[in-house]
Amino acid sequence: MRKKSLYTLFLCLALASGLRAQDLISDVGLRLSLSAQKKLNSRLTLTAKVLTRQVENLTLLNRVYVRGSLKMKLSRNLMTELRLYYMPTRKGYREMRDNYRYSLALVYKVKLTRRLSFSDRVTYQTTTNYLLNSSMLDEKLAGVIRNRYTLSYKLNRRSEPYIKEELLWQVVGKKERYFGRNRVYLGYEYLLTDKLNLDAYFIYERGFNDNDGPQEQNFFYGLNLGFSF
């Protein structure tokens, strides 16, 4: 009975968020990705991911993420992760331009019950349009702090639904610091085999600036196929 109630709760949340987003916006996006990870030892893990982002009702590819990262376990509940990105990006139908991103995160994860887990990920990230800085270049630099909370529930050995809330603050690259964006994720991870998993999710996103409050609302469907080696 308890498991059936949790299924019903996640289904209601997913339907409510989907209907809310479709009512507010007409532009739906899609995020498709492949990821892989290799555990080097008991503390270190290497990961890689390639993600494409389509907008304008799936008609425009406006960003590609190519990411590599190194995770290090600090203690039973604490982990740090360094990420490096190469991100070809464009606005509208203009040509793709190179962007680069670097981020460092601290992640705390704890089991609240035998099946329910909570994690808090705090990240500082920098995005720039040049790989190496120089006073001779017209560099555009942006720095943000991201804080993401996650609740996940282990239904069985293969299935794990989750909900995430992410807050973003702009701290570098604008005239004033401000609260920049929040996202809500609803997702479902399924273990296909011991080395292969599928993650289906959707995102409701709201963007803000420092003067006029809500500026834009976006909705993304997402699908990731993950490999473990």
C-alpha positions as CSV (number, residue, x, y, z in Angstrom):
1,M,0.0,0.0,0.0
2,R,2.8,2.4,0.9
3,K,4.6,1.7,-2.4
4,K,1.4,2.3,-4.4
5,S,1.0,5.7,-2.6
6,L,4.5,6.7,-3.6
7,Y,3.8,5.7,-7.3
8,T,0.6,7.8,-7.2
9,L,2.4,10.8,-5.7
10,F,5.2,10.8,-8.3
11,L,2.7,10.4,-11.1
12,C,0.6,13.4,-9.8
13,L,3.7,15.6,-9.5
14,A,4.8,14.7,-13.0
15,L,1.4,15.3,-14.6
16,A,0.9,18.6,-12.7
17,S,4.3,19.9,-13.7
18,G,3.8,18.9,-17.3
19,L,0.4,20.5,-17.6
20,R,1.6,23.6,-15.8
21,A,4.5,24.0,-18.2
22,Q,2.4,23.4,-21.3
23,D,-0.1,26.0,-20.2
24,L,2.6,28.6,-19.6
25,I,4.9,28.1,-22.6
26,S,4.6,27.0,-26.2
27,D,8.4,26.3,-26.7
28,V,9.4,22.8,-25.7
29,G,13.0,21.6,-25.6
30,L,14.7,18.3,-25.8
31,R,17.9,17.1,-24.1
32,L,19.4,13.8,-25.4
33,S,22.7,12.5,-24.0
34,L,25.1,9.6,-23.7
35,S,27.3,9.2,-20.6
36,A,29.9,6.8,-19.3
37,Q,31.8,6.3,-16.1
38,K,34.8,4.2,-15.0
39,K,35.7,3.6,-11.4
40,L,39.5,3.9,-11.0
41,N,39.6,2.8,-7.3
42,S,37.6,3.1,-4.1
43,R,37.8,6.9,-4.2
44,L,38.2,8.1,-7.8
45,T,35.8,7.9,-10.7
46,L,36.2,9.2,-14.3
47,T,33.1,10.3,-16.2
48,A,32.3,11.6,-19.7
49,K,29.1,12.9,-21.3
50,V,27.8,14.2,-24.6
51,L,24.5,16.1,-24.6
52,T,22.6,17.9,-27.3
53,R,20.0,20.6,-26.5
54,Q,17.2,21.4,-29.0
55,V,14.7,24.3,-28.6
56,E,12.0,26.0,-30.6
57,N,9.7,22.9,-30.3
58,L,12.6,20.6,-31.2
59,T,13.5,22.3,-34.5
60,L,16.7,24.1,-33.5
61,L,19.9,22.6,-32.1
62,N,21.4,25.5,-30.1
63,R,23.9,23.8,-27.8
64,V,26.1,20.7,-27.6
65,Y,27.8,19.8,-24.3
66,V,31.0,17.6,-24.3
67,R,32.0,17.0,-20.7
68,G,34.7,15.2,-18.8
69,S,34.9,15.0,-15.0
70,L,36.7,13.5,-12.1
71,K,34.9,12.5,-8.9
72,M,36.7,12.0,-5.6
73,K,35.1,10.5,-2.5
74,L,36.1,12.4,0.6
75,S,34.1,10.5,3.2
76,R,31.1,8.2,3.5
77,N,28.7,11.1,2.7
78,L,30.9,13.7,1.0
79,M,32.2,13.9,-2.5
80,T,33.9,16.5,-4.7
81,E,33.8,16.7,-8.5
82,L,35.8,18.7,-11.1
83,R,34.1,19.2,-14.5
84,L,35.4,20.5,-17.8
85,Y,33.1,21.3,-20.8
86,Y,33.4,22.2,-24.4
87,M,30.1,23.8,-25.5
88,P,29.4,24.9,-29.1
89,T,26.5,27.3,-28.7
90,R,24.4,29.7,-30.8
91,K,21.6,32.2,-30.4
92,G,18.8,31.7,-32.8
93,Y,19.9,30.4,-36.2
94,R,23.3,32.0,-36.1
95,E,26.5,29.9,-36.5
96,M,27.8,27.9,-33.6
97,R,30.5,29.6,-31.4
98,D,32.9,27.8,-29.1
99,N,32.4,28.1,-25.3
100,Y,34.2,26.5,-22.4
101,R,33.1,25.8,-18.9
102,Y,34.9,24.8,-15.7
103,S,33.1,23.8,-12.5
104,L,34.0,22.5,-9.0
105,A,31.3,20.9,-6.8
106,L,30.9,19.6,-3.3
107,V,28.2,17.0,-2.9
108,Y,26.6,15.7,0.4
109,K,24.5,12.6,0.2
110,V,22.7,10.7,3.0
111,K,20.1,7.9,3.3
112,L,17.1,9.1,5.2
113,T,15.5,5.7,5.3
114,R,16.4,2.3,3.7
115,R,14.9,3.5,0.4
116,L,14.8,7.3,0.5
117,S,18.0,9.4,-0.1
118,F,18.7,13.1,0.0
119,S,21.6,15.0,-1.6
120,D,22.8,18.6,-1.8
121,R,25.2,19.7,-4.6
122,V,26.8,23.1,-4.4
123,T,28.7,24.1,-7.5
124,Y,30.8,27.1,-8.6
125,Q,31.1,27.3,-12.4
126,T,32.8,29.6,-14.9
127,T,31.9,29.9,-18.6
128,T,34.0,31.7,-21.1
129,N,34.2,32.0,-24.9
130,Y,38.0,31.5,-25.0
131,L,40.0,28.4,-23.7
132,L,42.9,30.6,-22.5
133,N,42.5,34.1,-21.1
134,S,44.3,37.1,-22.7
135,S,44.0,40.9,-22.4
136,M,44.1,40.9,-26.3
137,L,40.8,39.0,-26.5
138,D,37.2,40.1,-26.1
139,E,36.5,37.6,-23.4
140,K,33.0,37.1,-22.1
141,L,33.2,35.6,-18.7
142,A,30.2,34.4,-16.5
143,G,30.4,32.9,-13.0
144,V,27.5,31.3,-11.2
145,I,26.8,29.4,-8.0
146,R,24.4,26.5,-8.4
147,N,22.7,24.7,-5.5
148,R,20.7,21.5,-6.3
149,Y,18.7,19.4,-3.8
150,T,17.7,15.9,-4.7
151,L,15.2,13.4,-3.2
152,S,15.3,9.9,-4.7
153,Y,13.4,6.8,-3.7
154,K,14.6,3.2,-4.4
155,L,11.6,1.3,-5.6
156,N,13.5,-1.9,-6.2
157,R,16.9,-3.0,-7.5
158,R,16.3,-1.5,-10.9
159,S,14.0,1.5,-10.5
160,E,14.5,4.9,-8.8
161,P,12.3,8.0,-9.3
162,Y,13.6,11.4,-8.1
163,I,12.8,15.0,-7.8
164,K,15.3,17.9,-7.9
165,E,15.2,21.6,-7.2
166,E,18.1,23.7,-8.5
167,L,18.8,27.4,-7.7
168,L,21.3,29.5,-9.6
169,W,22.9,32.8,-8.6
170,Q,24.8,35.0,-11.1
171,V,28.0,36.4,-9.4
172,V,30.4,37.2,-12.2
173,G,29.8,38.7,-15.6
174,K,26.9,41.1,-15.0
175,K,26.8,44.6,-13.5
176,E,25.0,43.4,-10.4
177,R,24.7,40.1,-8.7
178,Y,21.3,38.5,-8.8
179,F,19.2,35.3,-8.4
180,G,19.3,34.0,-12.0
181,R,17.3,30.8,-12.4
182,N,15.5,27.9,-10.7
183,R,14.8,24.5,-12.2
184,V,12.6,21.6,-11.1
185,Y,13.4,18.1,-12.3
186,L,11.2,15.1,-12.2
187,G,12.8,11.9,-13.4
188,Y,13.0,8.1,-13.4
189,E,16.1,6.0,-13.6
190,Y,15.9,2.4,-14.7
191,L,18.8,-0.1,-14.6
192,L,18.6,-2.0,-17.9
193,T,21.6,-4.3,-17.1
194,D,24.4,-4.2,-14.6
195,K,26.3,-1.8,-16.8
196,L,23.6,0.1,-18.6
197,N,20.9,2.5,-17.3
198,L,18.3,4.8,-18.7
199,D,17.3,8.1,-17.2
200,A,14.1,9.8,-18.4
201,Y,13.2,13.2,-17.0
202,F,11.6,16.6,-17.6
203,I,12.6,20.1,-16.5
204,Y,10.5,23.2,-15.7
205,E,12.8,26.2,-15.7
206,R,12.3,29.8,-14.8
207,G,14.8,32.6,-15.5
208,F,15.1,35.9,-13.6
209,N,17.1,39.1,-13.6
210,D,17.9,41.7,-11.0
211,N,15.2,44.3,-12.0
212,D,12.0,42.8,-13.4
213,G,11.4,39.5,-11.8
214,P,10.4,36.5,-14.0
215,Q,11.7,36.8,-17.5
216,E,11.3,33.5,-19.2
217,Q,10.0,30.0,-18.7
218,N,11.3,26.8,-20.4
219,F,10.3,23.2,-20.5
220,F,12.6,20.3,-21.5
221,Y,12.1,16.6,-22.0
222,G,15.3,14.7,-21.4
223,L,16.7,11.2,-21.9
224,N,20.2,9.9,-21.0
225,L,21.7,6.5,-21.7
226,G,24.5,5.7,-19.3
227,F,27.3,3.1,-19.4
228,S,29.5,1.8,-16.5
229,F,32.9,0.2,-17.2
